């Protein structure tokens, strides 16, 4: 199974740059999109409905903001669009497709970079999500949580490690939260990893790689590869055991984020 996660920063913009032609050529089974920045009614043209795929959306109530989508070759048994907390759900940040005992989630964790109010909301979200994720991990289902988590984990995940220690997305307590969920050694020493936990799919495939998935649109960051790895597929240990390959695609450029592909055993 080939799963692709992609923050489009506007799906209409990404479509105009050819993302759907590229996506179909990658032989993807499930595509999880974040930041559609559109209402589903605005995505009716054929370009947004590639042949062979069905689509599900969770729009933000605020038009032109946030929003997630899932494209799948296979019809899910069930699609879920809410986790039960309106401040999060109403921003269009969660969509889950269930295929037998496998759940694939398109997740968009808030950014706190715009100021204290949004950073505060981000931290509320992280605290609220932790027991939900603990429950998923213990449920007996396999999960792949795809999306923009707006947090780096360690030095290999950000070019300017020292200069960003006080910036949202690289704050020590954010890094500790994310790595505290994940059972691996690819953290920054702030936590002791759990004995049984989630897996960072990219790090399962490439434990020591220095690759980024997002670049600021200012100051030539992308041209100079001054990036951050904030897009992940976080998965349960059972499906992680079958990871065959992971790849970030900085080119061609469809967004300020790069698509992340992970191939899992069927």
N, C-alpha and C positions, 0 to 999 in steps of 0.2 A: 504494500500500500504506500502510495506516494502522496504525502500531505504537504501543502504549501501554505505558509503564513505570510501575509503581506499587508502592511499599513499603507494604504493608497494615498493618504492625505488628499482625498477627493477622488472618488472612483470615476467621475466623469472626466476629470483631468487625466487620470492614468489611462483611461480608455482611449483618449485622443492621442496618447503617445504609443499605443499599440500593445498595451499590457495583455489584452485578451488573446490576440494572435500568438503572443509569446507563451502565455500560460497554456493554451491548448497544445502547443508544440512540445511542452515538457511532459506530456503524458501523465497529468496529475489526476489523482482519484478524488481528493477533497481539497478545496481552496478555502481558507479562512481569511476574510478581509476585515481590516479595521479602518476606521475613519472613512467611511463611505461618503460622509458629508452630503447626503442626499436622502430624500424620501423615496420609498420604493416606487412610487408612481412616476418619479423622474428617471427611472432606469428601465423603461419599457422597450426602448429601441433594441433592434436585433444585436447591436454591438455588445450589449450588456447581457445577452442570453446566448452564449456559445453553444453550438450544437452538441448534444450528448450530455448536457448538464442541466440539473434543476437548481434553483436558487431559493434561498430563504434569507430574509432580512429582519433585523431589529433596528428600527430607526430611533434616533433621538427625538424627543418632543420638540426641541428647539431646532428649527429648520437650518440646514447647512452646517450642522455640527455633529461630530462624533459618528455613531452608527456602525454596526457590524453586519457582516453577511457571510453565508456559507454557500459555496457551489459544490455539488456532488454528482458524480456519475450514478451512484446508487441511491435509491429512495430510502431515507431514514425510516426507522420504525416509529420514531417520535422526534419532535423538535420542541425544545424548551426555550423560552424567551425572557424569563424573569427569575431572579433569585430571591425576591421577596422583600427587598428594601428599595422603596421608590426613588430616593435620591440617586441611587446607582442605576436602577433599571430604566428610569426615565431618560437617562443620558445615552441609552443604546450602547451598552458596553458588554453585553453577554448574550451569546446565542449558542445553544447546544444541540447537536444532531446525534441521535442514538442509533447505532447499528448493532443489533444483538447486544453483546456484553461490552461493546466499545462505545465510548462517548468522545466526540470531537467537538471542542469548544473554541469559538472565536471570542477572544477576550481583549478588552482595551482598558488597561488600568490608567487612571487619571494621571496627568502630569501636574506637578506643583511648581513649574518654572515661572508661571505668570505672577506669583506672589503668595503671601502668607495665607490668604483665604483658600486658595486651591491646594496649597500644600497641606493645610489642615484637613481638607476634604480627602485628599489622597491618603493621609495617615488614618483617617476614620475607615476608609475603604480597606486598607491593609489589615487593620485590626478585626474588622467584620469578616473578611474573607478567610482568615486563618482557620477558624473552626469549620467553615464550609469545606475548605480544601482537606482538612484532616478527616472529615467525614467521607469525602470522595475516596481518599486514599485507603480508608478502612472498609469501603463498601463491597469489595470483591469485583467491582467493575474495572475495566481498563479505561484510562482517560488520557487524552492528548489535549493539553491546554495551549492553544496557539495564540500568539498575540504580541502586542506592544505592551511591555510591563513597565516601561519608563524607569527602569532601575538597572544599573550595571552590577556585576557581582564582585569583580576583582580587577587587579591591575591589567590583566590581559584583555579586559573588555572595554578599555577606554584609552585613548591616546594620551590625553593630558590628565593623568592620574592625580598628580600633586595639585594642580591648579583648580580641580573641580571638587575638592573634598567638602566644600561648604555649599555646593550647588545641588539643587533638587535632582534626584536621579543617581547621585553618587554620595549622598549623605551616609555616614556610617550606620545609622540605625535602619535605613532603607536596605542597605546591602546585607546587614545582619538578618533582617526579616526574610529576604528572598533566599539567601543561602541557608538559613535555618530550616527551610522546607526541604532542602535537597541533600540527598545522601551521596555526596562525592567530596573530593578534596580540592575542587577548583574554586575555593573561596579565598578570603583575604585574612583569615585568622581571627576574625571577630567572634566566631561561634565554633562550637563543636558540632560537626554535622550529625544529623540523626542516624541511628543504625539502620532504620527502615524509613525511607522517605521517597520523595519524588526524584526524578532524574531530569537533568538538563540535557535534552537530546543532542544538541550540538556538541556538548562536552563529552558525551558518551562516545561520539564518533571522532572528535578532535580535541582531546584533553588539553593540549598545549597551544592550540592555534591562536593567533592574534588576528582576528577578523572583526569587522564592524558591520552594523546593520543600519545605522542612522548617522547622518552628518548635518550639522547646522547649514542653513542656506546662506550664511554670512561668512565673509572673510576667506573665501576659497577653501573651506573646510573639506569638501569632498575631493577637490583636486589634489589637496595635500594629505588626504586620508587621515584627517583629524576627526576620528569618528568615535562612536559609542556602540556597544552591542547591547541593545535593549529589547530586541525582538527574540522571542524564545518559543520553543515547543517544550513545555514541561509535561512529563508523562509518568505514568505509573511504572513500577519496576518490571512488571510482566511484559508489557509491550516494548519497554526499553531494551529488554534482552534480545530483541530481534532487530535492533537498529542496524541497517546495512550501510547507510551513507547519509551525510548531511552537507549541505552547501548553501552559502550565502551568495547571492548574485548582485554585486554592486553595479554591473552593467548587463543589459541596457538600463538607462535611468528612467524610471517611471514615476518616481516619488522621491522625497527626501529620505525614505527608508528603502532598504533592499529586501527583496523576497528571500525567505528562508525555506528551503526544501529539506525534508527528512524522508528517507525511505525506510519503511518498516517491513518486516516479514509478514506475509499474508496470514 
